[in-house]
Amino acid sequence: MRDVVLSRNGGDRATAYVMSNKLVRLDGDQLLCTWIGADRCNQWVWVAPSGAVRARGPLGTPCADNHCGAALAATGGLVHAVVGAHHGRLLHYRFNPAVPDAGWMALGAVGDAATYPSLAADSEGNLHLAYRARGEPWALHYCRWEAARGRWIAPQSLILADKRGYVYWTNGLTVGADDAVHLVFGNTRQSADGSLYYGVSHLQTTDGGRHWRQDGGPLPALPAPAAALALLTGADDPDRLQAAADQARYSLPGPMNNNYRQMCLSNPVTDQHGRLHVIVHNGLTGTAHWYGRGKDGWRNHSLMGHASVAGKRRIHMQSALARSTGSDLRVALMVDDTECCTWGAPGTSLLLIDLAPESLTSRTVDRISAAAPEAAWLPALEQTMGWSGAPHTPALLYTHGVNAGGFSTNVNTVQTEVHLRR
């Protein structure tokens, strides 16, 4: 794979977050990529197969902070972007590659108190959007752009958090070959004694978002309480339970803050046989498992052997997943050597691993290293929908640089490199 530096002025979280697709493939094997810059303005670039840049520029205007990266989806020869907010309104833009000089057309705003947009397109050109909504309690919202009418329907509150206070859903959407829309999200449960259970849930809709079901059957009346939903991970895994006293150890702002342990997922992917796949993380143990859902339910496979071979003791929270050549999948893992869950730790490296669903095996195909105090992190693999054609080796976008630290430093001028590997 060839590595191209697209920018040296990326923000400290340039290619975050895994819920928001950052790459779409255009005709002629060209790529359109996006990231958020050090000036907090989203950027885009159109890259030819040779690596040459055909066009580039800003996408929207400077945003509130480094959490406001855009999410892309391609349908009907057009590219849609939902530009992120951090507890604000999301902005919708559209780009026509056939008329590049026209730039990005602003189509309006959607959502309130919104963060972390996940955007997916179905075969009819409709857009499906899931995002976190701050409230009391915090919620997971869904909205749909109706292509025939050219408008967003009113946002719908799907899930209400069980945990009190701050929630990180790691909400991810994908669409299968049958146009079923799948949504995976972290489901953190809070016990009476204050302990937290870091679970994961899955919903799907087969009628374009009008009705949702969980694996065990229909949902309760919407918005559904998170505690009423089935868990992929089971409800009694002691390795996923964190006592209140241990939470208090990591209560201070910074890369080791306890809330990062809620980031339990990669983005979801459906393969050519309609099976759903996702990477499920555990920040308490520093482990990750590949989960696949077929006719017989969910099965999983540990990915820890790859980190051990790379000499790293932890697989960090959040990873990127994509369809690859043949029936394979590709995952980008963040690995580091810290003793506890640390977001963007100095020296974080990336591992690219191919997964073979038929044999439930995996193999490392590439490694991208970084020396402290920098990190190679925030992987964004090219996400494709199950209806969108033959699979191919997915491109990878990632950030190389220093994590500013989050919290009070979400507004910063740290500059990083944005790399494209294809």
N, C-alpha and C positions, 0 to 999 in steps of 0.2 A: 504494500500500500504506500502511496505517495502522500507526504505531509506538506501542506501549503499554509503559510501564515497569512491569514486574511486581514488581520488588524493588529497593531501594537497599541491601540488605544481602547481596548475593551475594558469594561468595568470589572470590579473584583468578582462579580458573579455573572460574567458575560453570557455564558451559555446555560444558566439556570432558567427553569427547573425542569425536571424530567417529565412532568405532566404536560409541558408545553412543547409541541413539536417545533423544531428549529430548521428543518430542511424539507424541501419538496423537490422532486425530480421533474424537469420539464422535457419537452421533445428534444431529441438529439442527445440524450444523456447529459443534459445540462442541469445544474443545481442552483436553486435559490435558497440562500441561507440568511438567518437573522440572529442577532445578539444585541445585548444592551451595552452601550459604550460607557466610558468613564465619566462622560458628561450627563449620564442617565437618559440619553436619547437612544432609542432603538435604531439599529442600522440594518441595512440589507445589502446583499451582493449577489450578482448573477455570475456564475462561474462556468466556463466552457469545460469540456472534457480534458483539455490540455492543462487546465489550471489557470488559464488566463481569465481575467475579470472582464466581462462584457459591460457591466453597469453596476453602479453602487450608489448609496445615498442614505439619508435619514428616513426613518419610518415613523411619522408622527413628530411630536415635539418632546422636549425633555420632560421626564416623568418625576414622580415624587422621590423615588429612591431606587436602590439596586434590586428591588423585588419585582420590578414592572416589566419584565421581558415579554416579548410577543409570542403568540402561538400561531402556527401556520396550518393551513389545509388547502389542498388543491382539488378542484372539481370542475369539469366542463371546460378545461383549458384556461381557467382562471385560478388565481391564488388569493385566498382570503387570509387576513391577519386580524387577530384579536389582540390588541396591545394591552398588556397587563396593567393593573393598578395595585396599590397596596392599601386595602380597605377603601376603595373608591369605585368609580365607574370604569368599565372596560370600553375601549374604543375599537370600532370595526372598520377595517379598510379592505379594499379590493384592488388587485393588480392584474392587468391584461398583458401577458408576455408578447402578444401580437402587436401591441401598441406601447412599447416600453417608454417612449417619451412622454406619455400621458401621466406616468408615475402612479402613485397610490391614491385611489379615490376614497374619501371619507364617507362612510355609509351610516354613521350615527354611533350611539352609545347603548350599552346594555349592562344590566346588573347594578346593584348597589352594595356598598361595603364589601366589595369583591377583591379577591386575591387568587393567584394561581389558576389561570384559565387552562382547561384542557379542551381541545377542539378537534373534532373528527367530522368527516364528510361521508354521506352515504351515496349510493349509486344514482339517486335521483337528484343529487346536487344540494340536498338539505344539509345544514351544519348543525352539529350537536355540541353543546357547550356545558361543561360542568366546572364549578368554581366554589371556593370556600367563601362563606358569607359570615361576617362577624355579627353577633347578636347575643341574645340571652335565652337559651344557650346558643353557641355557634352552630352553624348549619352547613349542609352541602346542598347547593342549588343546581338546578338544571334548566337550560333554555334551548330553544330550537329556532334556527333561521329557516323559514319556509321559502325555498327557492322560487316557487311558482308565484308567490305574492311579494317577494322581495322584502320581507320584514321578519323581525324577531317576535316570537310569542312572548307573553309575560313570563318572567322567571318563576319557576316552581321550586318550593322547598321540599327536597326529597327526604333528607335525614337530619335529625336533631342529635347533637352530640350527647353522649352519656357523661363524659368527663366535664367537670366544671372548669371554666376559664379557657385558656388558650388551647386550640386544637389545630393539628396538622393532619389533614386527611390524606395527603399524597394521592389525590383523586386523579384517575386516569381513564380515558375513554378510548375505545376502538370499535370498528365496525367490521363484521364478518362478511363472507361472500354472500350470505343469505340476507344481508342488511340488518341482521340483529345487532343492536348496540349494546356493548358490554361496558360496565363501569365497575372498577375496583377501587377500594379505599381502605385506609387504616381505620379500625374501629377500636378505639381505646376505651376500655371499661374501667369505671372507678368503683371500688368497694367501699363499704361503710367505714372500714378502718383506714381509708385513704390510699390503699395500695392501688396500683394501676396494672391492668392487663392489656398488653399490646397485641390486639387481634387484627384480623383482616377480613373484609366481607366483599361479596360480589353481587351485583344486580345486573339484570338484562331486560331489554324491551324488544319485542318483535313487531311493534306497530308504530315505530318512529317516535318513541318517547311518551306515548299517551298512557300506557300502562306498564308498570314495572313489576318484575318478579325476582325473588331470590332463589337460591338453589333448592331450598326446601319447599317452595310454593309461593303463594301470593304475599305481598307486603301487607302490613297493617295499614290503616288509613294514613294518608300522607298529611304532614311530614311524619315519617316513621321514626320512633325512638331507636337509636343505635343499639341499645341493649336488647331490643327485640329481634335483632337480625342474626342469622346463622353466621358462623365464623369458619373460614377456610382452615384456620390453624387449630380449630378445636378450642374449647373454653377452659381447659384445665391443664395446659402445658406449664409446669412450674418455671421453665426457663424464660417464659414471657411475662412473668409477674414481678413487679418491682414494688418493694415495701416503701411506705411513706418516709422512713428514716433514710433510705438510700436516695430517694428523690431529693431530699433536703441537702444532701452532699453536693448536688449539681444544680442548685437553684440560682446561682449567680449568673448574670449575663455573660455571654462569651461562647466560644466554640464547644465547650463541654456542657452547656446548659441542658437540662433534662428534657426539654421539649423536642430536641433533635431525635430522641428515641422513638418518637411517634412516626418518623418517616420510614414506614415499613415496606415500601413497594417500589418496583420499577413501573414503567408504563406497561399496559397489557398489549398482547398481540394475538391475533388469530392466524393459524397456519392454513395451508391449502386444503386441509381436510375439515376445516371448521372448528378445530380444537382451540381452546383458549389457553394462553400461557402468560405467566407473570413471575417475576422474581420477588420472593418474600424474604425480608431482612429481619434480623433480631439485633437491635443495638445493645442489648444487655450482654450478649455473648459474642458479638462481632461476627455472626455467621449469616449465611444466605442460602436459600434453597430455591431451586427452579420448580415451580408448580405447573402442572399441565392438567387440563380438564377435558376428559373424553366422555364416551357413553357410559363408562363405569364409574364416573366421578373423578375426584382429584387424586393425583399421585405426585410425589415430589422426589427430588434428587439433590443431595448436598453439593455445593460448589466450593467447599472449604479446601479441598485438595489442591485447587489451583492457587489459592493464596499461599498455602504452605510451600509449594514448589517455588513461588516467587519470593520466599523468605519473609512474608508478611504475616502478622498474627491476626489481623482483623480484615474483614470485608466491611467497608463502610456503608452506612445507610444511603439509599438511593442508587439505582443503577438504570441503565438504558437497555431496552430490548427491541429487536427488529426481526422481521422475516429476512432470510438470506437465500442463497442459491439452493436449488433443489427443494427438499423439504426441511432443510436446516433452519435454525434460528441463530442469531448472534446477540451476545450480551456484552456490555461494557461495564466492568466492575471497578469501583474505587477501592483500593487496598492501602493500608498503612500499618505502622508498627506501634501505634499507641496502645496503652493498657486499657483505655476506656473509650467510649463513643466520643469522637472529636470531629466536628464538622470542618472540613477543609484543613486538616492538619498539615503542617509543613512536611514535605516529602511524600505526600500522597501520590500514588501511581495509578495508572489505568491498565487493566487486563482486558483484552478482547478474547472471548471464548465462543466457540461454535458449539451449539447444542443439536443433538440428533434425536428428535422426538420418537422415532420408530424404535430405537435401541436404548433410549434413555441414557445416552452417554454424552460426554463433553470433552473438548480438548482446547487448550490455549493456543491461539494463533498469533497473538501480538502482545507486546508490552510497551507502554509509554511511561518512562520514568521521569521523576523530577527530584532535584536536590533541594533540601531545606535552605532557605525559608519558603521556597515556592512549592506549588502543588500542580500536578496534572490532574484535573478533576472536572466535575460538572459535565459528564459525557452526554451528548445528544445524538443518538443514532437516528438515521432517517426512518421515520415511521410511515408505513403504508397501510392502507385499508385492505381487508381481505378480498374486496371486489375489484381492486385496481390493477389487475394484470399479473404477469409472471414475476416471481421473486428474483432478486438480484443481490449482489453483494452491497450491503448498505453503507452509505457514507457516514462518517463520524465527525462531529464538531465538538471541540472541547476547549476549556480555558487553561492557560498555563500562566501562573502568577501567584500572587499573595492574596490570601483571604483577609479582608479588612477587619473582620471580627463580628459583624452583625450588630443587632440591637442599636445602640446609639451611633454606630458607625455605618449604618445603612446608607447614609448620605456621605460620600467620600469621593476623592479624586484619584484613587489608586488605579494605575494603568496595568493591564494584563495583555497577553497575546491570545488571539483567537485563532485556533488551528483547525484546518479541514484536512481530514485523512480519507482518501478514497482509493 
